[in-house]
Amino acid sequence: MVPLTSELAPTFFTAGVYVLLGRFIQIFGRESSVLSPSMYLWIFCTCDVISLVVQAIGGGMASSESNNNKDTKPGTDIMVAGIIFQLASITIFLACAADFFRRVLQRHRLSSMSSTVVPLMGAMAFSIVCIYIRSIYRTIELLQGWSGYLITHERFFIALDGAMMAPAVAIFNFIHPGWFIPSQKSVSIDIGREMSPMSSEQHVFHEA
């Protein structure tokens, strides 16, 4: 069986991504997101915890039944339900993150943003996509069962699990939030510069 610990590390890491997105929302303003910064952490971390608990219950049941040479399907079904719930949660988060990027790009030009904010936003987007691909793989893997094609062929685990999570984490070693996160003041200055030409044009228009 796939150990539950393979789900723990991504869960803790996605919590950091939730916090990072919340920080961006604080910088660009509440209007840049459908949810408040704190809601991302509370809603999606809660969903991750629920998913892990359900998977742990199902995995424990399946393991116990397997040791007793009994039917492991009930426990496996519960575990699959937990990971499907996790995939649904990440899908909703991905939609919220995409909406955040859309709102920011509609309101601000990339050239007007801080020189560090664009790489960090790109790193966050890259990490989210990698985690999402890995979540899809894990869901399909468990849906096929313990003797399914994906779970019995290690190359898929390497390519769609390890090879997804490694860059999702490693990218922040090079684009570290502690180094790249801009202050709200610096972003406000950049936004002010972006709006200045527009304000001048409006001023001339009103005088005319």
N, C-alpha and C positions, 0 to 999 in steps of 0.2 A: 504494500500500500504506500501511496505517496504520503510522507509525513506532514503533519499539520504545521510543522515549523516552516515549511516552504511558503506558508501563507502569512506567517507572522512578520517577517522582514518587510515585504511590500506594504503591509498595513501600517507599520510604523513610519515607513518612508512617505507614503501618501499623506499621512498626517502633516508632515513637513511641507508638502506641496500645498495642502489646504491653507496652512499658515502663510506661506509665501503669496498665494493668490489674495488672501485677505489683506496682506501688507500693500500689495499693488492697488487694491481697491481704496485703501486709506489714502494712498498717494494721489490717485487720479480722481478721487471723489466718489461719493456714494452713488451718483448717477451712472457710474461705469459698470454697475452690476445689479442684477435682479435681486441678489441677496446681500445682506450686510456682512462685513468681514467675519464677525464672530459666528454667524450662522453656518458658514462653511465648516468650521471646525466642529461645532456641536452636532450638526446634522449628519455629516459624512463620517466623522469618527464614530458616532453612535451606530451608524449602519455597519461600519467595519467591525465593531465589537460584536454586534448581534450576529453578523455573518460568521465570525470566528467561533462564537459559542455554539451556534447551530452545527457548524462543521465538526467541532470537537465532540459534540454529543453523537452525531452520526458516525464519525470515525471510530469513537469508542465502542459503539454498538456493533459496527461492522467487524472490528478487530476481535471483540469478544465472541461473536458468533463464528468467526473464522477459526478461532482457536478450539471451539467446541464442535467444529465440522457441521455447523448449521448454516441456514440461509443468511447471507450477508446483505441481501437486497434491501430490507427495511432501513438498515443503518446507512447503506450507500445512498439510498434515495434522500435521506435526511441531509447527508453531507452535500449531495448535489444541489439540494434546495438552498443550502447556505451559500454555496459558491455562485449560484444563479442570482441570489439576492445581492451578493457582492458585485457581480457584473452589472446588474441593474443600477446599483448605487453609483458605480464608477461611470456608467453611461450618462446618468443625469449630471454628475459633476463635470464630465467632458462637455456636455451641452452648455452648462453654465459658464465654463471657462471659455468656450468658443464665443458665447454671447459677450463675455467681457472683452475679448480681443476685438470683436466687431465694433463694440461701442467706443473703445479707445481709439481704434483706427479711423472711425468716422469723425471723431472730435479733434484728433490731433494728427499731424503729419509726423512720420518717422524721423524726418530730418530735424524736427523741432524738439525731439525728446532728448533727455540726457544721454550721453555717449555710453553709459553703462546700463541703462534700462532696457534697451533693445536686445542686447545679447542675453540678459537675464530672462527676459520674457520669452525669447527663443528657446533658451535652455529649459524653461519650465514647460513650454509646449512640447518640446521633444521628449522630455521625461514622461509627461502625461500620456503621449501616444504610445511609447514603449510599454508602459504599465498596462495600458488598455489592450494592446495586442497580446500581452502575456495573460491577461485575465480571460480573453476570448479563448485562447488555447487551453487554459486550465479548465474552463467550463466544458468545452467539447471533449477534452480528455476524460473527465469524470463521467460525462454523459455516456461515453462508450463503455464504461465499466472497467473493472480491474484487469480484465483480459482483453481490453480493446486494442485497436491498432496503435493509437498514439502512445498509450502508456507502456506498451511492450516494445517500443522502438525508441531507443535512447536519443537518437539524433534529433528528434522533434523536441524533446525536453531541453537539449542543449541549445537548439536554434531559437525556440519560441519561449523558453523560460529563462535560462541563464543568460543567453545572449541578448535578451531584452532588458533584464534587470540590471546587468552590469553597466551598460552605457547610460541607463536611466539614472543610476547613482553616480557613476564616474564623471559625468558632465559637470556636476556641481563641484568637483575637485578643481576644475579649471575655471569655471564661472561661478565662483562661490558667492552665495547671497550676502555674506558678511562683507565682501569686498565690492560687490556690484550694486547692491540695493541703494538707490538714490534717496536722499532726504526729501521730505515733502516740500521743504523750502526751495531746493534746487529745481524740482519739477515745476513748482509754481512760477519760478522765474522764467523757465523755458516756455511754459504755457503763455506767460505774459508777453514774451517776445513774439510768440506765434500769433497772438491776438492783436499786437500793436499795428501791423499794416492794415488789418481789417478795420480797426478802430479809426485809423487815419482816413481811410477811404470813406467810412461812414460820416466822419466829421466834414470832409470836403463836400459830400453829397448833400448834407443838411444845409451847409452854407450856400450851395448853389440854389 
